Amino acid sequence: MIDFPKILMILGGVLLIIGFFMQFIGKLPGDIIFKKGNTTVFFPIVTCIVISIVLSIVMSLIGRFK
């Protein structure tokens, strides 16, 4: 029961970071958008890289606390 506040603080920090990055998803330079007529194709290359880096950092931090 002592670790519960620590877990809540970590979870809150992770949610804060995710919420911050959710504002920019799909709007980063390097994301490719093709529009032709009624068809739109979206390749979020840079967004995927940023999400991968953030998740790697979060998972490494979670791994250190165990």
N, C-alpha and C positions, 0 to 999 in steps of 0.2 A: 504494500500500500504506500510505502514511502516513495517509490519510483513513479507513482502515478502523476504527480505534478510535473516532474521532469519530462515524462512522455507527452503530456498536454502542451508544454512549452515548445517542445520540438515539433509536434504536429502543427501547432499554430504558426511557427516559423516557416515550415514547409508550405502550408497553405497560403501564407502571405507571399512567399516567393512565387508560387504557382499562379496566384491571382495577378501579381505584377506582370508576369510574362504572358498571361492570357490576353492582356490588352494589346500586345504587339504581334500576336500570332497571325500570320498571313500578310503582315505589313512590312516585314523586314526586307532590306535591300538584298537582292540575290534570289528572292523567291520569284519563280518564273510563271507568268500568266500569259496564255495565248487566248485571244478573243477573235473569233471569226464568225460573223453572222449570229446565230443563236447558240453557238457552241463556245464554251469556255473550258479550258484545260489549265489546271493549277498544279504546279510542282513546287511545294514548299521546302526547297533544299536547305536553305539557311535556317529556317525554323526547326527542321528536324535535327540539324547539327546542334543548335542551341539547346533544344530539349534533351538531347542525348548527353551533353556536357553537364547540364543541371542535374539530371537524374543520376549520373555517375557520381557527382559530388555528394548528393543526398544519400545515396546508397553507401558510399564509403564512410560518411559520418555516422550513419545508423550502425554500420558494422563495427565501428570503434567503440560504441557504447555497450555492446553486448559482451 
